[in-house]
């Protein structure tokens, strides 16, 4: 999700300062170690694939009462020092981790269980790897990186547990999203 990234040139911001940036100035942005990282809107293919993943995951999660799936633009506080707010393309929060008082109005105060990132043509491989590992380092249990152009999904469970599925393989939610199974190619259709 580093499509044409530009970074805020000013001082490092706190999460509260980042939250107060007006929408018309912030656009699509994340706070990474106190720096604002702005990104252009994703293209049509990115949006289509992201929606396919969100719909398949959300339908399964809802049917089995496993938690909540949120989509693009949902900010998660991954850490407070240095302040980092990331917005994965799709995210899953397990039922046991949902706040008793309901869905937060602002950013989620904790990392999701699963973060899904859809790769755009302008993304650089090392920035995608860095982002996935950043998610894991901050407490996300698993990251799925969907590559529409090469028709594959890379699954990150740790720095050493990374594997790739091709379009004919089945993406399995394992114990994170029990019972979720979908052919990779069906997400890319």
C-alpha positions in Angstrom: 0.0 0.0 0.0 2.8 2.4 -0.8 1.4 3.7 -4.1 3.3 6.9 -4.8 3.9 7.5 -1.1 4.7 10.9 0.2 5.6 11.6 3.8 4.6 14.6 5.9 7.6 16.9 5.9 6.9 18.4 9.3 7.6 17.2 12.8 6.6 13.8 14.0 2.9 13.7 15.1 1.2 12.0 18.0 -1.9 9.8 17.4 -4.2 12.7 18.6 -2.5 15.2 16.3 -2.9 12.8 13.4 -6.5 12.2 14.2 -7.1 16.0 14.1 -5.8 16.5 10.5 -8.9 17.5 8.5 -10.1 14.9 6.1 -9.5 17.1 3.1 -5.9 17.5 4.1 -5.2 13.9 5.3 -6.7 12.2 2.3 -5.8 8.5 2.4 -3.0 8.4 4.9 -1.4 6.4 7.7 0.8 7.4 10.6 4.0 5.4 10.6 6.4 6.0 13.5 5.0 9.5 13.9 5.3 10.4 10.2 2.2 10.9 7.9 2.4 8.7 4.9 0.0 9.8 2.1 -1.2 7.6 -0.7 -3.2 8.1 -3.8 -6.5 6.3 -4.1 -6.1 2.7 -5.3 -7.0 1.7 -8.8 -10.1 -0.3 -9.9 -8.4 -3.7 -9.8 -7.2 -3.1 -6.3 -10.7 -2.1 -5.2 -12.3 -5.0 -6.9 -9.9 -7.6 -5.3 -10.1 -6.0 -1.9 -13.9 -6.1 -2.0 -13.8 -9.8 -3.1 -11.6 -10.6 -0.1 -13.8 -8.5 2.3 -17.0 -10.0 1.1 -15.8 -13.7 1.3 -14.3 -13.2 4.7 -17.2 -11.1 6.1 -19.8 -13.6 5.0 -18.0 -16.5 6.6 -17.3 -14.6 9.8 -20.9 -13.4 10.1 -22.3 -16.8 9.4 -20.2 -18.4 12.1 -20.3 -15.5 14.6 -16.5 -15.3 14.7 -16.0 -11.6 15.1 -16.0 -8.6 12.8 -14.5 -7.8 9.4 -13.7 -4.1 8.4 -12.5 -2.7 5.2 -10.3 0.0 3.7 -9.8 3.2 5.6 -10.2 1.7 9.1 -7.3 2.9 11.3 -5.7 0.6 13.8 -3.4 1.9 16.5 -0.5 -0.6 16.2 1.7 1.2 18.7 1.8 4.4 20.6 5.6 4.9 20.9 6.4 5.5 18.2 2.9 6.4 17.2 1.7 4.2 14.4 -1.8 4.0 12.9 -2.2 1.6 9.9 -5.2 1.1 7.7 -5.1 -2.4 6.0 -7.3 -3.0 3.0 -9.3 -5.6 5.0 -9.0 -6.6 8.7 -10.5 -9.2 11.0 -11.0 -8.9 14.7 -12.0 -12.1 16.6 -15.1 -12.1 18.7 -13.1 -12.6 21.9 -11.2 -9.3 21.2 -14.3 -7.1 20.4 -14.8 -4.3 22.9 -17.7 -5.0 25.3 -18.9 -1.4 24.7 -19.2 -1.9 20.9 -17.3 -0.7 17.9 -15.0 2.3 18.6 -16.0 5.6 17.0 -12.3 6.5 16.4 -9.4 4.2 15.5 -9.3 0.6 16.8 -7.2 0.9 20.0 -5.5 -2.4 19.2 -4.1 -4.3 16.2 -6.5 -6.7 14.2 -6.0 -10.4 14.4 -5.7 -10.5 10.5 -4.6 -7.8 8.2 -5.0 -8.1 4.4 -3.1 -5.9 2.0 -3.8 -5.8 -1.8 -0.7 -5.0 -3.9 -1.0 -2.2 -6.5 1.2 -2.0 -9.6 3.2 0.8 -8.1 3.9 -1.0 -4.8 7.5 -2.0 -4.2 8.1 -5.6 -3.0 10.4 -4.5 -0.1 7.8 -1.9 1.2 5.1 -4.6 1.2 7.3 -7.0 3.1 8.2 -4.2 5.5 4.6 -3.4 6.1 3.6 -7.0 6.7 6.4 -7.5 9.1 5.5 -4.2 10.9 1.9 -5.6 11.3 3.3 -8.8 12.9 5.8 -7.0 15.1 2.9 -4.9 16.5 0.7 -7.9 17.4 -1.2 -8.8 14.2 -1.4 -12.6 14.2 -1.4 -13.1 10.4 -1.1 -10.9 7.3 -2.3 -11.9 3.8 -0.8 -10.0 0.9 -2.8 -10.4 -2.2 -1.0 -10.0 -5.6 -3.6 -9.5 -8.3 -1.0 -9.2 -11.2 0.9 -12.4 -10.3 -2.3 -14.1 -9.1 -1.0 -15.3 -5.7 -1.4 -14.7 -2.0 1.6 -14.5 0.4 0.8 -15.4 4.0 2.9 -14.0 6.8 2.6 -15.7 10.2 6.1 -14.6 11.5 9.3 -13.4 10.0 10.3 -17.0 9.3 6.8 -18.4 8.5 6.0 -16.9 5.1 4.6 -18.9 2.3 2.9 -18.2 -1.0 -0.2 -19.7 -2.6 -0.9 -19.7 -6.3 -4.3 -19.1 -7.9 -5.2 -22.8 -7.9 -4.4 -23.3 -4.2 -6.9 -22.9 -1.3 -6.5 -20.1 1.2 -7.4 -21.5 4.6 -8.2 -19.4 7.7 -6.7 -22.0 10.0 -7.4 -21.5 13.7 -7.5 -17.7 13.2 -10.7 -17.9 11.0 -11.9 -21.4 11.5 -13.6 -23.0 8.5 -12.7 -20.2 6.1 -11.6 -21.7 2.8 -11.5 -20.1 -0.6 -9.6 -20.7 -3.9 -7.1 -17.9 -4.4 -8.2 -17.5 -8.0 -11.8 -16.9 -6.9 -10.7 -13.9 -4.9 -9.0 -12.5 -8.0 -11.9 -13.1 -10.4 
